[in-house]
Amino acid sequence: MKLKYNLRLSLFILTIIGLCLIAQSSWATTAYVTDSFTITLRTGPSNQNKIIAMLSSGNPVEVLESDGDWSQVRVLEGKMSGKEGWVFSRYLLTRLPWKKQSESLRKENELLKDKLPVVEKKLNDALQREKTLTIKLRDNTKTLNTLEGEYTSLKQGSGGYLKLKKKYDETQSALKTAQQNLQKFTEENKILKSSQAIKWFLAGSLVLLFGLIIGLVVGQRQKKQRSTLMS
């Protein structure tokens, strides 16, 4: 974690320095007292003019005009803010002095240190969420694979079921037809049996009738024969 922090800090410092170097062209009217020492602010552009102030390194000034080796400036910060005078042009910098840059970077570093625990917490929370989501994704993938397998089996089983149901329906239809035919044949058989019984009854009645007629005829003949023999 410390290595990660140092790497972030180094990248941030390099970025700030790069931005400062790129932005130098936009500070054409603003300059800074050169690094590492104090310079004099005089009433005119020569060493014979009176010293009116001492400007420390990094003190920002506005360049009003330049005359040879000298520049007229207006102080922008500090107790002498607004004061105008002359300084050696070679003691002015168009870039932000290293002391200012280091102070700015130090402040930024302190801010980063303050924000670092929050960032680390957010990072840890994000990693934990990622871990949780990874586990959920793995479980969901496993469940999906199981459901796909069950769906495939069910689909295959349903195909067999449909075929079996079709055969069952065909068998039921054939059985129903057979039952209807059986019922029809049973009714026809009953009618036929009834007709046969009537026929047999009529035949029996005729036989009995013929028997009676024959008996009567034979009896009459025998009676006549006995009468003839007696006379």
Buried (B, 14 or more C-beta within 10 A) or exposed (E): EEEEBEEEBEEBBEEBBEEBEEEEEEBEEBBBBBBEEEBBBBEEBEEEBEEBBEBEBBBBBEBEEBEEEBBBBBBBEEEBEEBBBBBBBEBBBBBBBBBBBEEEBEEBBEEBEEEBEEEEEEEEEEEEEEEEEEEEEEEEEEEEEEEEEEEEEEEEEEEEEEEEEEEEEEEEEEEEEEEEEEEEEEEEEEEEEEEEEEEEEEEEEEEEEEEEEEEEEEEEEEEEEEEEEEE
